[in-house]
Amino acid sequence: MYTRIQELCRKNRISVSKLETDLGFSRGSIFKWNSHSPSFDKVKMVAEYFNVSIEFFLESEVEE
């Protein structure tokens, strides 16, 4: 999921830190999603921020 968020940040020319600040998340919290599952509410907030579906984060990161 973190890789998808990084991808969206790059496309939108913002840093993950700015995303965290804009959404009121603590610094470094999104990076922790690599090893810990975030709450549904936080994933929903990120999805709404980027105007993507929640499913976008659940899809396989490797497309064939």
CHARMM internal coordinates of N, CA and C (Angstrom, degrees):
IC EDIT
DIST 1 N 1 CA 1.4474
DIST 1 CA 1 C 1.5343
ANGL 1 N 1 CA 1 C 110.47
DIST 1 C 2 N 1.3159
ANGL 1 CA 1 C 2 N 116.62
DIHE 1 N 1 CA 1 C 2 N -38.86
DIST 2 N 2 CA 1.4577
ANGL 1 C 2 N 2 CA 119.94
DIHE 1 CA 1 C 2 N 2 CA 179.98
DIST 2 CA 2 C 1.5293
ANGL 2 N 2 CA 2 C 110.89
DIHE 1 C 2 N 2 CA 2 C -60.16
DIST 2 C 3 N 1.3282
ANGL 2 CA 2 C 3 N 116.64
DIHE 2 N 2 CA 2 C 3 N -38.50
DIST 3 N 3 CA 1.4637
ANGL 2 C 3 N 3 CA 120.55
DIHE 2 CA 2 C 3 N 3 CA 179.44
DIST 3 CA 3 C 1.5254
ANGL 3 N 3 CA 3 C 110.68
DIHE 2 C 3 N 3 CA 3 C -62.07
DIST 3 C 4 N 1.3173
ANGL 3 CA 3 C 4 N 116.36
DIHE 3 N 3 CA 3 C 4 N -40.30
DIST 4 N 4 CA 1.4794
ANGL 3 C 4 N 4 CA 120.23
DIHE 3 CA 3 C 4 N 4 CA 178.25
DIST 4 CA 4 C 1.5250
ANGL 4 N 4 CA 4 C 110.85
DIHE 3 C 4 N 4 CA 4 C -63.64
DIST 4 C 5 N 1.3264
ANGL 4 CA 4 C 5 N 115.81
DIHE 4 N 4 CA 4 C 5 N -40.64
DIST 5 N 5 CA 1.4612
ANGL 4 C 5 N 5 CA 119.88
DIHE 4 CA 4 C 5 N 5 CA -179.74
DIST 5 CA 5 C 1.5219
ANGL 5 N 5 CA 5 C 110.20
DIHE 4 C 5 N 5 CA 5 C -66.29
DIST 5 C 6 N 1.3240
ANGL 5 CA 5 C 6 N 117.11
DIHE 5 N 5 CA 5 C 6 N -42.38
DIST 6 N 6 CA 1.4621
ANGL 5 C 6 N 6 CA 120.62
DIHE 5 CA 5 C 6 N 6 CA 176.13
DIST 6 CA 6 C 1.5300
ANGL 6 N 6 CA 6 C 110.94
DIHE 5 C 6 N 6 CA 6 C -58.06
DIST 6 C 7 N 1.3092
ANGL 6 CA 6 C 7 N 115.44
DIHE 6 N 6 CA 6 C 7 N -42.90
DIST 7 N 7 CA 1.4654
ANGL 6 C 7 N 7 CA 121.09
DIHE 6 CA 6 C 7 N 7 CA 179.32
DIST 7 CA 7 C 1.5301
ANGL 7 N 7 CA 7 C 110.51
DIHE 6 C 7 N 7 CA 7 C -59.76
DIST 7 C 8 N 1.3189
ANGL 7 CA 7 C 8 N 117.24
DIHE 7 N 7 CA 7 C 8 N -45.94
DIST 8 N 8 CA 1.4633
ANGL 7 C 8 N 8 CA 121.39
DIHE 7 CA 7 C 8 N 8 CA 179.24
DIST 8 CA 8 C 1.5264
ANGL 8 N 8 CA 8 C 111.04
DIHE 7 C 8 N 8 CA 8 C -65.08
DIST 8 C 9 N 1.3190
ANGL 8 CA 8 C 9 N 116.59
DIHE 8 N 8 CA 8 C 9 N -40.04
DIST 9 N 9 CA 1.4635
ANGL 8 C 9 N 9 CA 120.03
DIHE 8 CA 8 C 9 N 9 CA 178.42
DIST 9 CA 9 C 1.5215
ANGL 9 N 9 CA 9 C 110.62
DIHE 8 C 9 N 9 CA 9 C -62.41
DIST 9 C 10 N 1.3267
ANGL 9 CA 9 C 10 N 116.94
DIHE 9 N 9 CA 9 C 10 N -44.41
DIST 10 N 10 CA 1.4675
ANGL 9 C 10 N 10 CA 120.24
DIHE 9 CA 9 C 10 N 10 CA 178.54
DIST 10 CA 10 C 1.5197
ANGL 10 N 10 CA 10 C 110.90
DIHE 9 C 10 N 10 CA 10 C -60.15
DIST 10 C 11 N 1.3218
ANGL 10 CA 10 C 11 N 116.47
DIHE 10 N 10 CA 10 C 11 N -46.47
DIST 11 N 11 CA 1.4703
ANGL 10 C 11 N 11 CA 120.60
DIHE 10 CA 10 C 11 N 11 CA -178.98
DIST 11 CA 11 C 1.5292
ANGL 11 N 11 CA 11 C 111.76
DIHE 10 C 11 N 11 CA 11 C -62.36
DIST 11 C 12 N 1.3212
ANGL 11 CA 11 C 12 N 116.11
DIHE 11 N 11 CA 11 C 12 N -31.72
DIST 12 N 12 CA 1.4641
ANGL 11 C 12 N 12 CA 120.81
DIHE 11 CA 11 C 12 N 12 CA -177.99
DIST 12 CA 12 C 1.5247
ANGL 12 N 12 CA 12 C 112.93
DIHE 11 C 12 N 12 CA 12 C -98.52
DIST 12 C 13 N 1.3325
ANGL 12 CA 12 C 13 N 114.85
DIHE 12 N 12 CA 12 C 13 N 5.28
DIST 13 N 13 CA 1.4648
ANGL 12 C 13 N 13 CA 122.06
DIHE 12 CA 12 C 13 N 13 CA 176.87
DIST 13 CA 13 C 1.5264
ANGL 13 N 13 CA 13 C 113.29
DIHE 12 C 13 N 13 CA 13 C 54.67
DIST 13 C 14 N 1.3176
ANGL 13 CA 13 C 14 N 115.28
DIHE 13 N 13 CA 13 C 14 N 46.37
DIST 14 N 14 CA 1.4578
ANGL 13 C 14 N 14 CA 120.51
DIHE 13 CA 13 C 14 N 14 CA 172.65
DIST 14 CA 14 C 1.5315
ANGL 14 N 14 CA 14 C 107.67
DIHE 13 C 14 N 14 CA 14 C -130.80
DIST 14 C 15 N 1.3001
ANGL 14 CA 14 C 15 N 116.00
DIHE 14 N 14 CA 14 C 15 N 160.67
DIST 15 N 15 CA 1.4645
ANGL 14 C 15 N 15 CA 120.00
DIHE 14 CA 14 C 15 N 15 CA 177.50
DIST 15 CA 15 C 1.5257
ANGL 15 N 15 CA 15 C 109.18
DIHE 14 C 15 N 15 CA 15 C -91.49
DIST 15 C 16 N 1.3078
ANGL 15 CA 15 C 16 N 115.06
DIHE 15 N 15 CA 15 C 16 N 160.80
DIST 16 N 16 CA 1.4669
ANGL 15 C 16 N 16 CA 119.59
DIHE 15 CA 15 C 16 N 16 CA 175.82
DIST 16 CA 16 C 1.5313
ANGL 16 N 16 CA 16 C 108.69
DIHE 15 C 16 N 16 CA 16 C -62.88
DIST 16 C 17 N 1.3265
ANGL 16 CA 16 C 17 N 116.88
DIHE 16 N 16 CA 16 C 17 N -35.61
DIST 17 N 17 CA 1.4718
ANGL 16 C 17 N 17 CA 120.64
DIHE 16 CA 16 C 17 N 17 CA 177.92
DIST 17 CA 17 C 1.5278
ANGL 17 N 17 CA 17 C 111.54
DIHE 16 C 17 N 17 CA 17 C -61.03
DIST 17 C 18 N 1.3297
ANGL 17 CA 17 C 18 N 116.42
DIHE 17 N 17 CA 17 C 18 N -41.49
DIST 18 N 18 CA 1.4732
ANGL 17 C 18 N 18 CA 119.57
DIHE 17 CA 17 C 18 N 18 CA 177.78
DIST 18 CA 18 C 1.5189
ANGL 18 N 18 CA 18 C 110.32
DIHE 17 C 18 N 18 CA 18 C -65.09
DIST 18 C 19 N 1.3208
ANGL 18 CA 18 C 19 N 116.56
DIHE 18 N 18 CA 18 C 19 N -41.02
DIST 19 N 19 CA 1.4622
ANGL 18 C 19 N 19 CA 120.09
DIHE 18 CA 18 C 19 N 19 CA 177.67
DIST 19 CA 19 C 1.5259
ANGL 19 N 19 CA 19 C 109.97
DIHE 18 C 19 N 19 CA 19 C -58.76
DIST 19 C 20 N 1.3273
ANGL 19 CA 19 C 20 N 116.52
DIHE 19 N 19 CA 19 C 20 N -46.72
DIST 20 N 20 CA 1.4656
ANGL 19 C 20 N 20 CA 120.36
DIHE 19 CA 19 C 20 N 20 CA 179.15
DIST 20 CA 20 C 1.5262
ANGL 20 N 20 CA 20 C 110.94
DIHE 19 C 20 N 20 CA 20 C -59.39
DIST 20 C 21 N 1.3230
ANGL 20 CA 20 C 21 N 116.33
DIHE 20 N 20 CA 20 C 21 N -43.93
DIST 21 N 21 CA 1.4659
ANGL 20 C 21 N 21 CA 120.82
DIHE 20 CA 20 C 21 N 21 CA 179.40
DIST 21 CA 21 C 1.5234
ANGL 21 N 21 CA 21 C 110.78
DIHE 20 C 21 N 21 CA 21 C -63.25
DIST 21 C 22 N 1.3309
ANGL 21 CA 21 C 22 N 116.39
DIHE 21 N 21 CA 21 C 22 N -47.40
DIST 22 N 22 CA 1.4682
ANGL 21 C 22 N 22 CA 120.75
DIHE 21 CA 21 C 22 N 22 CA -178.97
DIST 22 CA 22 C 1.5217
ANGL 22 N 22 CA 22 C 112.36
DIHE 21 C 22 N 22 CA 22 C -59.68
DIST 22 C 23 N 1.3298
ANGL 22 CA 22 C 23 N 116.31
DIHE 22 N 22 CA 22 C 23 N -34.31
DIST 23 N 23 CA 1.4701
ANGL 22 C 23 N 23 CA 120.20
DIHE 22 CA 22 C 23 N 23 CA -177.52
DIST 23 CA 23 C 1.5218
ANGL 23 N 23 CA 23 C 112.92
DIHE 22 C 23 N 23 CA 23 C -93.56
DIST 23 C 24 N 1.3217
ANGL 23 CA 23 C 24 N 117.62
DIHE 23 N 23 CA 23 C 24 N -3.34
DIST 24 N 24 CA 1.4606
ANGL 23 C 24 N 24 CA 120.84
DIHE 23 CA 23 C 24 N 24 CA 179.05
DIST 24 CA 24 C 1.5212
ANGL 24 N 24 CA 24 C 113.50
DIHE 23 C 24 N 24 CA 24 C 77.67
DIST 24 C 25 N 1.3274
ANGL 24 CA 24 C 25 N 117.28
DIHE 24 N 24 CA 24 C 25 N 21.97
DIST 25 N 25 CA 1.4616
ANGL 24 C 25 N 25 CA 121.85
DIHE 24 CA 24 C 25 N 25 CA 177.59
DIST 25 CA 25 C 1.5267
ANGL 25 N 25 CA 25 C 108.36
DIHE 24 C 25 N 25 CA 25 C -85.55
DIST 25 C 26 N 1.3250
ANGL 25 CA 25 C 26 N 116.30
DIHE 25 N 25 CA 25 C 26 N 154.82
DIST 26 N 26 CA 1.4518
ANGL 25 C 26 N 26 CA 119.33
DIHE 25 CA 25 C 26 N 26 CA 175.68
DIST 26 CA 26 C 1.5293
ANGL 26 N 26 CA 26 C 109.74
DIHE 25 C 26 N 26 CA 26 C -70.60
DIST 26 C 27 N 1.3182
ANGL 26 CA 26 C 27 N 115.05
DIHE 26 N 26 CA 26 C 27 N 153.92
DIST 27 N 27 CA 1.4648
ANGL 26 C 27 N 27 CA 120.30
DIHE 26 CA 26 C 27 N 27 CA -177.58
DIST 27 CA 27 C 1.5262
ANGL 27 N 27 CA 27 C 110.32
DIHE 26 C 27 N 27 CA 27 C -63.82
DIST 27 C 28 N 1.3147
ANGL 27 CA 27 C 28 N 116.20
DIHE 27 N 27 CA 27 C 28 N 132.15
DIST 28 N 28 CA 1.4539
ANGL 27 C 28 N 28 CA 121.76
DIHE 27 CA 27 C 28 N 28 CA 179.13
DIST 28 CA 28 C 1.5179
ANGL 28 N 28 CA 28 C 114.58
DIHE 27 C 28 N 28 CA 28 C 83.81
DIST 28 C 29 N 1.3316
ANGL 28 CA 28 C 29 N 117.47
DIHE 28 N 28 CA 28 C 29 N -1.33
DIST 29 N 29 CA 1.4662
ANGL 28 C 29 N 29 CA 119.55
DIHE 28 CA 28 C 29 N 29 CA -176.02
DIST 29 CA 29 C 1.5267
ANGL 29 N 29 CA 29 C 112.73
DIHE 28 C 29 N 29 CA 29 C -67.87
DIST 29 C 30 N 1.3234
ANGL 29 CA 29 C 30 N 117.57
DIHE 29 N 29 CA 29 C 30 N -36.31
DIST 30 N 30 CA 1.4700
ANGL 29 C 30 N 30 CA 119.67
DIHE 29 CA 29 C 30 N 30 CA -179.06
DIST 30 CA 30 C 1.5265
ANGL 30 N 30 CA 30 C 110.15
DIHE 29 C 30 N 30 CA 30 C -69.41
DIST 30 C 31 N 1.3259
ANGL 30 CA 30 C 31 N 117.91
DIHE 30 N 30 CA 30 C 31 N -36.68
DIST 31 N 31 CA 1.4588
ANGL 30 C 31 N 31 CA 120.58
DIHE 30 CA 30 C 31 N 31 CA 177.59
DIST 31 CA 31 C 1.5278
ANGL 31 N 31 CA 31 C 110.81
DIHE 30 C 31 N 31 CA 31 C -58.44
DIST 31 C 32 N 1.3106
ANGL 31 CA 31 C 32 N 117.13
DIHE 31 N 31 CA 31 C 32 N -35.54
DIST 32 N 32 CA 1.4691
ANGL 31 C 32 N 32 CA 121.76
DIHE 31 CA 31 C 32 N 32 CA -179.56
DIST 32 CA 32 C 1.5260
ANGL 32 N 32 CA 32 C 112.09
DIHE 31 C 32 N 32 CA 32 C -65.70
DIST 32 C 33 N 1.3195
ANGL 32 CA 32 C 33 N 117.10
DIHE 32 N 32 CA 32 C 33 N -14.39
DIST 33 N 33 CA 1.4612
ANGL 32 C 33 N 33 CA 120.00
DIHE 32 CA 32 C 33 N 33 CA 179.47
DIST 33 CA 33 C 1.5174
ANGL 33 N 33 CA 33 C 111.51
DIHE 32 C 33 N 33 CA 33 C -67.85
DIST 33 C 34 N 1.3342
ANGL 33 CA 33 C 34 N 117.08
DIHE 33 N 33 CA 33 C 34 N -12.17
DIST 34 N 34 CA 1.4636
ANGL 33 C 34 N 34 CA 120.48
DIHE 33 CA 33 C 34 N 34 CA 173.81
DIST 34 CA 34 C 1.5230
ANGL 34 N 34 CA 34 C 110.76
DIHE 33 C 34 N 34 CA 34 C -62.75
DIST 34 C 35 N 1.3188
ANGL 34 CA 34 C 35 N 116.73
DIHE 34 N 34 CA 34 C 35 N -34.23
DIST 35 N 35 CA 1.4602
ANGL 34 C 35 N 35 CA 120.15
DIHE 34 CA 34 C 35 N 35 CA -174.80
DIST 35 CA 35 C 1.5205
ANGL 35 N 35 CA 35 C 114.07
DIHE 34 C 35 N 35 CA 35 C -118.03
DIST 35 C 36 N 1.3172
ANGL 35 CA 35 C 36 N 117.87
DIHE 35 N 35 CA 35 C 36 N -13.64
DIST 36 N 36 CA 1.4686
ANGL 35 C 36 N 36 CA 122.21
DIHE 35 CA 35 C 36 N 36 CA 179.60
DIST 36 CA 36 C 1.5231
ANGL 36 N 36 CA 36 C 109.67
DIHE 35 C 36 N 36 CA 36 C -130.39
DIST 36 C 37 N 1.2924
ANGL 36 CA 36 C 37 N 115.53
DIHE 36 N 36 CA 36 C 37 N 139.18
DIST 37 N 37 CA 1.4682
ANGL 36 C 37 N 37 CA 119.91
DIHE 36 CA 36 C 37 N 37 CA 179.64
DIST 37 CA 37 C 1.5226
ANGL 37 N 37 CA 37 C 110.47
DIHE 36 C 37 N 37 CA 37 C -75.15
DIST 37 C 38 N 1.3158
ANGL 37 CA 37 C 38 N 116.78
DIHE 37 N 37 CA 37 C 38 N 129.95
DIST 38 N 38 CA 1.4687
ANGL 37 C 38 N 38 CA 120.32
DIHE 37 CA 37 C 38 N 38 CA 177.29
DIST 38 CA 38 C 1.5258
ANGL 38 N 38 CA 38 C 110.10
DIHE 37 C 38 N 38 CA 38 C -77.44
DIST 38 C 39 N 1.3138
ANGL 38 CA 38 C 39 N 114.79
DIHE 38 N 38 CA 38 C 39 N 165.65
DIST 39 N 39 CA 1.4599
ANGL 38 C 39 N 39 CA 119.01
DIHE 38 CA 38 C 39 N 39 CA 176.07
DIST 39 CA 39 C 1.5339
ANGL 39 N 39 CA 39 C 108.88
DIHE 38 C 39 N 39 CA 39 C -71.72
DIST 39 C 40 N 1.3045
ANGL 39 CA 39 C 40 N 114.84
DIHE 39 N 39 CA 39 C 40 N 156.05
DIST 40 N 40 CA 1.4701
ANGL 39 C 40 N 40 CA 120.63
DIHE 39 CA 39 C 40 N 40 CA 177.47
DIST 40 CA 40 C 1.5225
ANGL 40 N 40 CA 40 C 110.37
DIHE 39 C 40 N 40 CA 40 C -57.79
DIST 40 C 41 N 1.3309
ANGL 40 CA 40 C 41 N 116.42
DIHE 40 N 40 CA 40 C 41 N -41.27
DIST 41 N 41 CA 1.4653
ANGL 40 C 41 N 41 CA 120.52
DIHE 40 CA 40 C 41 N 41 CA -178.00
DIST 41 CA 41 C 1.5232
ANGL 41 N 41 CA 41 C 112.19
DIHE 40 C 41 N 41 CA 41 C -60.41
DIST 41 C 42 N 1.3297
ANGL 41 CA 41 C 42 N 117.06
DIHE 41 N 41 CA 41 C 42 N -39.25
DIST 42 N 42 CA 1.4652
ANGL 41 C 42 N 42 CA 120.00
DIHE 41 CA 41 C 42 N 42 CA -179.76
DIST 42 CA 42 C 1.5310
ANGL 42 N 42 CA 42 C 111.04
DIHE 41 C 42 N 42 CA 42 C -70.46
DIST 42 C 43 N 1.3174
ANGL 42 CA 42 C 43 N 116.75
DIHE 42 N 42 CA 42 C 43 N -40.54
DIST 43 N 43 CA 1.4677
ANGL 42 C 43 N 43 CA 119.66
DIHE 42 CA 42 C 43 N 43 CA 177.04
DIST 43 CA 43 C 1.5237
ANGL 43 N 43 CA 43 C 109.57
DIHE 42 C 43 N 43 CA 43 C -62.57
DIST 43 C 44 N 1.3098
ANGL 43 CA 43 C 44 N 116.36
DIHE 43 N 43 CA 43 C 44 N -40.95
DIST 44 N 44 CA 1.4712
ANGL 43 C 44 N 44 CA 120.98
DIHE 43 CA 43 C 44 N 44 CA 178.76
DIST 44 CA 44 C 1.5255
ANGL 44 N 44 CA 44 C 110.89
DIHE 43 C 44 N 44 CA 44 C -62.14
DIST 44 C 45 N 1.3268
ANGL 44 CA 44 C 45 N 117.07
DIHE 44 N 44 CA 44 C 45 N -40.70
DIST 45 N 45 CA 1.4641
ANGL 44 C 45 N 45 CA 120.59
DIHE 44 CA 44 C 45 N 45 CA 178.95
DIST 45 CA 45 C 1.5325
ANGL 45 N 45 CA 45 C 111.22
DIHE 44 C 45 N 45 CA 45 C -62.30
DIST 45 C 46 N 1.3324
ANGL 45 CA 45 C 46 N 116.62
DIHE 45 N 45 CA 45 C 46 N -42.87
DIST 46 N 46 CA 1.4672
ANGL 45 C 46 N 46 CA 120.38
DIHE 45 CA 45 C 46 N 46 CA 178.92
DIST 46 CA 46 C 1.5256
ANGL 46 N 46 CA 46 C 109.91
DIHE 45 C 46 N 46 CA 46 C -65.67
DIST 46 C 47 N 1.3233
ANGL 46 CA 46 C 47 N 116.78
DIHE 46 N 46 CA 46 C 47 N -42.81
DIST 47 N 47 CA 1.4671
ANGL 46 C 47 N 47 CA 120.82
DIHE 46 CA 46 C 47 N 47 CA 179.41
DIST 47 CA 47 C 1.5306
ANGL 47 N 47 CA 47 C 110.69
DIHE 46 C 47 N 47 CA 47 C -60.36
DIST 47 C 48 N 1.3135
ANGL 47 CA 47 C 48 N 116.86
DIHE 47 N 47 CA 47 C 48 N -44.77
DIST 48 N 48 CA 1.4642
ANGL 47 C 48 N 48 CA 120.32
DIHE 47 CA 47 C 48 N 48 CA 179.56
DIST 48 CA 48 C 1.5280
ANGL 48 N 48 CA 48 C 111.09
DIHE 47 C 48 N 48 CA 48 C -66.37
DIST 48 C 49 N 1.3143
ANGL 48 CA 48 C 49 N 117.02
DIHE 48 N 48 CA 48 C 49 N -37.34
DIST 49 N 49 CA 1.4651
ANGL 48 C 49 N 49 CA 121.66
DIHE 48 CA 48 C 49 N 49 CA 179.48
DIST 49 CA 49 C 1.5290
ANGL 49 N 49 CA 49 C 110.32
DIHE 48 C 49 N 49 CA 49 C -58.43
DIST 49 C 50 N 1.3351
ANGL 49 CA 49 C 50 N 116.08
DIHE 49 N 49 CA 49 C 50 N -42.96
DIST 50 N 50 CA 1.4581
ANGL 49 C 50 N 50 CA 120.95
DIHE 49 CA 49 C 50 N 50 CA -178.07
DIST 50 CA 50 C 1.5268
ANGL 50 N 50 CA 50 C 113.30
DIHE 49 C 50 N 50 CA 50 C -95.36
DIST 50 C 51 N 1.3201
ANGL 50 CA 50 C 51 N 117.06
DIHE 50 N 50 CA 50 C 51 N 0.29
DIST 51 N 51 CA 1.4579
ANGL 50 C 51 N 51 CA 122.01
DIHE 50 CA 50 C 51 N 51 CA -179.77
DIST 51 CA 51 C 1.5321
ANGL 51 N 51 CA 51 C 111.82
DIHE 50 C 51 N 51 CA 51 C 58.15
DIST 51 C 52 N 1.3330
ANGL 51 CA 51 C 52 N 115.08
DIHE 51 N 51 CA 51 C 52 N 47.90
DIST 52 N 52 CA 1.4649
ANGL 51 C 52 N 52 CA 121.70
DIHE 51 CA 51 C 52 N 52 CA 175.13
DIST 52 CA 52 C 1.5311
ANGL 52 N 52 CA 52 C 107.60
DIHE 51 C 52 N 52 CA 52 C -125.37
DIST 52 C 53 N 1.3210
ANGL 52 CA 52 C 53 N 115.35
DIHE 52 N 52 CA 52 C 53 N 165.31
DIST 53 N 53 CA 1.4557
ANGL 52 C 53 N 53 CA 119.17
DIHE 52 CA 52 C 53 N 53 CA 177.86
DIST 53 CA 53 C 1.5268
ANGL 53 N 53 CA 53 C 110.18
DIHE 52 C 53 N 53 CA 53 C -79.94
DIST 53 C 54 N 1.2958
ANGL 53 CA 53 C 54 N 116.57
DIHE 53 N 53 CA 53 C 54 N 157.41
DIST 54 N 54 CA 1.4638
ANGL 53 C 54 N 54 CA 121.59
DIHE 53 CA 53 C 54 N 54 CA 175.68
DIST 54 CA 54 C 1.5223
ANGL 54 N 54 CA 54 C 109.33
DIHE 53 C 54 N 54 CA 54 C -61.62
DIST 54 C 55 N 1.3154
ANGL 54 CA 54 C 55 N 116.48
DIHE 54 N 54 CA 54 C 55 N -34.15
DIST 55 N 55 CA 1.4593
ANGL 54 C 55 N 55 CA 121.16
DIHE 54 CA 54 C 55 N 55 CA 179.79
DIST 55 CA 55 C 1.5232
ANGL 55 N 55 CA 55 C 112.12
DIHE 54 C 55 N 55 CA 55 C -60.61
DIST 55 C 56 N 1.3205
ANGL 55 CA 55 C 56 N 117.34
DIHE 55 N 55 CA 55 C 56 N -26.69
DIST 56 N 56 CA 1.4607
ANGL 55 C 56 N 56 CA 121.49
DIHE 55 CA 55 C 56 N 56 CA 178.12
DIST 56 CA 56 C 1.5309
ANGL 56 N 56 CA 56 C 110.46
DIHE 55 C 56 N 56 CA 56 C -53.86
DIST 56 C 57 N 1.3209
ANGL 56 CA 56 C 57 N 116.76
DIHE 56 N 56 CA 56 C 57 N -37.22
DIST 57 N 57 CA 1.4588
ANGL 56 C 57 N 57 CA 121.02
DIHE 56 CA 56 C 57 N 57 CA -178.34
DIST 57 CA 57 C 1.5229
ANGL 57 N 57 CA 57 C 112.40
DIHE 56 C 57 N 57 CA 57 C -79.61
DIST 57 C 58 N 1.3207
ANGL 57 CA 57 C 58 N 116.43
DIHE 57 N 57 CA 57 C 58 N -16.61
DIST 58 N 58 CA 1.4596
ANGL 57 C 58 N 58 CA 120.17
DIHE 57 CA 57 C 58 N 58 CA -177.14
DIST 58 CA 58 C 1.5210
ANGL 58 N 58 CA 58 C 112.70
DIHE 57 C 58 N 58 CA 58 C -96.16
DIST 58 C 59 N 1.3184
ANGL 58 CA 58 C 59 N 116.81
DIHE 58 N 58 CA 58 C 59 N -15.51
DIST 59 N 59 CA 1.4529
ANGL 58 C 59 N 59 CA 121.05
DIHE 58 CA 58 C 59 N 59 CA -179.15
DIST 59 CA 59 C 1.5304
ANGL 59 N 59 CA 59 C 110.03
DIHE 58 C 59 N 59 CA 59 C -68.56
DIST 59 C 60 N 1.3028
ANGL 59 CA 59 C 60 N 115.67
DIHE 59 N 59 CA 59 C 60 N 156.19
DIST 60 N 60 CA 1.4565
ANGL 59 C 60 N 60 CA 121.06
DIHE 59 CA 59 C 60 N 60 CA 176.97
DIST 60 CA 60 C 1.5114
ANGL 60 N 60 CA 60 C 110.33
DIHE 59 C 60 N 60 CA 60 C -57.82
DIST 60 C 61 N 1.3323
ANGL 60 CA 60 C 61 N 117.02
DIHE 60 N 60 CA 60 C 61 N 136.55
DIST 61 N 61 CA 1.4541
ANGL 60 C 61 N 61 CA 120.63
DIHE 60 CA 60 C 61 N 61 CA -179.80
DIST 61 CA 61 C 1.5244
ANGL 61 N 61 CA 61 C 111.48
DIHE 60 C 61 N 61 CA 61 C -79.87
DIST 61 C 62 N 1.3072
ANGL 61 CA 61 C 62 N 117.37
DIHE 61 N 61 CA 61 C 62 N -15.12
DIST 62 N 62 CA 1.4505
ANGL 61 C 62 N 62 CA 120.82
DIHE 61 CA 61 C 62 N 62 CA 178.51
DIST 62 CA 62 C 1.5156
ANGL 62 N 62 CA 62 C 108.20
DIHE 61 C 62 N 62 CA 62 C -107.58
DIST 62 C 63 N 1.3223
ANGL 62 CA 62 C 63 N 115.19
DIHE 62 N 62 CA 62 C 63 N 111.11
DIST 63 N 63 CA 1.4597
ANGL 62 C 63 N 63 CA 119.09
DIHE 62 CA 62 C 63 N 63 CA -179.48
DIST 63 CA 63 C 1.4980
ANGL 63 N 63 CA 63 C 108.60
DIHE 62 C 63 N 63 CA 63 C -100.00
DIST 63 C 64 N 1.3379
ANGL 63 CA 63 C 64 N 116.02
DIHE 63 N 63 CA 63 C 64 N 133.35
DIST 64 N 64 CA 1.4544
ANGL 63 C 64 N 64 CA 120.63
DIHE 63 CA 63 C 64 N 64 CA -177.75
DIST 64 CA 64 C 1.5122
ANGL 64 N 64 CA 64 C 110.86
DIHE 63 C 64 N 64 CA 64 C -104.00
END
COOR INIT
IC SEED 1 N 1 CA 1 C
IC BUILD
